[in-house]
């Protein structure tokens, strides 16, 4: 499986570590930059490219890395069709795939150890979407909104006499 990577200066060392780890574990990492340390670089330049590559290649996944992962997640989520989840535990990494069918994961390089972040990515990559109807329905609502700009209908108001 191809895994697209993007980051900013705060994620550069972790991206290098993950690139090697991914290769060792049979994945095909694709590095969208940056390639040298620049304390003033801009994460959207790289994270948008990684997310665009995932969107263009169904079946691939992505990892975006920053200091907190927040901005990187926001950037990736601007790409049409992409669902990017910020993860901070093994459970959130698994749920991003199981419940949300996220194709990109954002991690905060300054928030966790290299071992923890590697484990989050490992769990994310290994966890399939559950295919449960309720989760598929919710993702469908997001996809429809992204396509049409129309809000999903509100559910019926419960009766006060029920």
C-alpha positions in Angstrom: 0.0 0.0 0.0 1.2 3.5 -0.9 1.3 6.0 2.0 1.6 9.6 1.2 3.5 11.8 3.7 3.6 15.5 4.3 4.7 17.7 7.2 6.3 20.9 8.4 9.6 21.6 10.1 8.2 20.2 13.4 7.5 16.8 11.8 10.6 16.5 9.6 12.5 14.0 11.9 9.4 11.9 12.5 8.6 11.8 8.7 12.1 10.5 8.1 11.6 7.9 10.8 8.2 6.9 9.4 9.5 6.7 5.9 12.1 4.1 7.0 9.5 2.3 9.2 7.0 2.1 6.4 9.5 0.7 4.0 10.6 -1.9 6.6 7.0 -3.0 7.0 6.2 -3.5 3.3 4.5 -0.1 2.6 5.5 2.2 -0.2 6.1 5.7 1.3 5.8 8.7 -0.9 7.3 11.9 0.6 5.7 15.1 -0.4 8.1 17.2 1.6 9.6 19.2 3.0 13.1 17.7 2.3 15.2 20.1 4.4 14.7 21.9 7.7 13.3 25.4 7.4 11.8 26.8 10.7 9.6 29.2 8.6 8.1 26.6 6.2 4.4 26.4 5.7 2.6 23.1 6.3 -0.2 23.6 3.7 2.4 23.4 0.9 3.2 19.8 1.9 0.0 18.5 3.6 -2.2 19.6 0.7 0.0 17.7 -1.7 0.0 14.6 0.4 -3.9 14.7 0.7 -4.3 15.5 -3.0 -2.2 12.4 -3.8 -4.4 10.2 -1.5 -7.5 11.6 -3.2 -6.1 10.8 -6.6 -5.1 7.3 -5.7 -8.0 5.3 -4.1 -6.7 2.7 -1.7 -3.7 4.7 -0.6 -3.5 6.4 2.8 -1.7 9.4 4.1 0.1 10.8 7.2 0.5 14.5 7.9 2.7 15.6 10.7 3.3 18.9 12.5 3.9 20.1 16.0 0.3 19.5 17.2 -1.2 18.0 14.0 -4.0 20.5 14.1 -3.1 22.7 11.2 -2.0 19.7 9.2 -5.4 18.1 9.7 -7.2 21.3 8.7 -5.1 21.5 5.5 -5.7 17.9 4.5 -9.5 18.2 5.2 -9.6 21.1 2.6 -9.0 18.5 -0.2 -12.2 17.3 -1.7 -13.1 13.8 -0.7 -10.5 13.6 2.1 -11.4 12.7 5.7 -8.4 13.4 7.9 -8.4 12.6 11.6 -6.2 14.0 14.3 -5.1 11.1 16.5 -3.5 11.1 19.9 -4.0 7.5 21.0 -4.2 4.0 19.6 -8.0 4.1 20.1 -8.4 7.4 18.2 -6.2 5.9 15.4 -8.4 2.8 15.2 -11.7 4.7 15.4 -10.6 7.1 12.6 -10.6 4.1 10.3 -13.3 1.9 11.8 -16.0 4.6 12.2 -14.9 7.4 9.8 -13.1 5.6 7.0 -10.4 8.3 7.3 -7.8 8.1 4.5 -5.4 10.5 6.2 -4.2 10.7 9.7 -2.7 13.8 11.4 -0.2 13.4 14.3 1.5 15.9 16.5 5.2 15.4 16.6 5.7 17.5 19.7 2.9 15.9 21.6 4.1 12.2 21.8 7.2 10.1 21.7 8.4 8.7 18.3 7.4 5.2 19.6 3.8 6.4 20.4 3.4 8.1 17.1 4.7 5.2 15.1 2.2 2.9 16.9 -0.6 5.3 16.1 0.3 5.2 12.4 0.7 1.4 12.6 -2.8 1.0 14.1 -4.3 3.5 11.6 -2.8 1.6 8.6 -3.8 -1.8 9.9 -7.4 -1.0 10.8 -10.2 -1.4 8.2 -13.4 0.5 7.9 -16.1 -1.4 9.8 -18.7 -1.0 6.9 -21.4 -0.7 9.5 -24.5 1.0 8.1 -24.6 3.8 10.7 -21.0 4.8 9.9 -21.5 4.5 6.2 -24.7 6.7 6.5 -22.8 9.4 8.4 -20.0 9.4 5.9 -22.6 9.6 3.1 -24.0 12.8 4.7 -20.5 14.4 4.7 -19.9 13.3 1.1 -23.3 14.7 0.0 -22.7 18.0 1.9 -19.3 18.4 0.3 -20.8 17.7 -3.2 -24.0 19.8 -2.9 -23.5 22.2 0.0 -26.9 21.2 1.3 -27.3 20.4 5.0 -28.6 16.9 5.9 -32.3 17.0 7.0 -33.0 17.3 10.7 -34.4 14.2 12.3 -38.1 14.4 13.4 -38.7 16.2 16.6 -39.6 13.7 19.4 -43.2 14.0 20.6 -43.6 15.5 24.0 -46.3 12.8 24.7 -44.1 9.8 24.0 
